[in-house]
Amino acid sequence: MSKRGYDFRDPIIQKVVEKFISRSDVGFNKYKVTLDEDSKSINEWLNNIQEELYVYCIKAKRHQS
């Protein structure tokens, strides 16, 4: 793993990068592989995306009012 230090001129971009790093840590701790190392098929990846989006769409619709 490489570690790089960055000076961010934009605090919003810094927050986005921090979120990506945090989410990567959660995924790695849960599955013990990086996204790069994960050998799922494209169909498996698309199913994962579909399932996640479906859950969030239902949640959003419930709070629409």
C-alpha positions as CSV (number, residue, x, y, z in Angstrom):
1,M,0.0,0.0,0.0
2,S,1.3,3.4,-0.8
3,K,0.7,6.5,1.3
4,R,0.7,9.9,-0.2
5,G,0.3,13.3,1.5
6,Y,-1.7,15.9,-0.3
7,D,-2.3,19.6,0.4
8,F,-5.9,20.3,-0.6
9,R,-6.8,23.7,-1.8
10,D,-10.5,22.7,-1.8
11,P,-12.0,21.4,1.4
12,I,-14.9,19.7,-0.4
13,I,-12.4,17.7,-2.5
14,Q,-10.6,16.8,0.7
15,K,-13.8,15.5,2.2
16,V,-14.5,13.4,-0.9
17,V,-11.1,11.8,-0.8
18,E,-11.4,11.1,2.9
19,K,-14.8,9.4,2.3
20,F,-13.2,7.2,-0.5
21,I,-10.4,6.2,1.9
22,S,-12.8,5.5,4.7
23,R,-15.1,3.4,2.5
24,S,-12.1,1.5,1.1
25,D,-11.0,0.7,4.7
26,V,-14.5,-0.5,5.6
27,G,-14.6,-2.8,2.5
28,F,-11.1,-4.1,3.0
29,N,-11.7,-4.9,6.7
30,K,-15.0,-6.7,5.7
31,Y,-13.8,-8.6,2.6
32,K,-10.0,-8.7,3.1
33,V,-9.3,-7.8,-0.5
34,T,-9.0,-4.5,-2.4
35,L,-11.3,-3.6,-5.3
36,D,-8.3,-4.2,-7.6
37,E,-7.9,-7.7,-6.2
38,D,-11.6,-8.6,-6.3
39,S,-12.2,-11.0,-9.2
40,K,-16.0,-10.8,-9.4
41,S,-17.5,-11.0,-12.9
42,I,-19.0,-7.9,-14.5
43,N,-22.4,-9.4,-13.9
44,E,-21.7,-9.8,-10.2
45,W,-20.6,-6.2,-10.0
46,L,-23.7,-5.0,-11.8
47,N,-25.9,-7.1,-9.5
48,N,-24.2,-5.5,-6.5
49,I,-24.8,-2.0,-7.9
50,Q,-28.4,-2.8,-8.6
51,E,-29.1,-4.2,-5.1
52,E,-27.5,-1.1,-3.5
53,L,-29.4,1.4,-5.6
54,Y,-32.7,-0.4,-5.1
55,V,-32.3,-0.1,-1.3
56,Y,-31.5,3.6,-1.5
57,C,-34.3,4.3,-3.9
58,I,-36.8,2.7,-1.6
59,K,-35.4,4.7,1.3
60,A,-35.6,7.9,-0.6
61,K,-39.2,7.3,-1.8
62,R,-40.3,6.7,1.8
63,H,-39.0,10.1,2.8
64,Q,-40.3,11.9,-0.3
65,S,-43.2,13.6,1.5
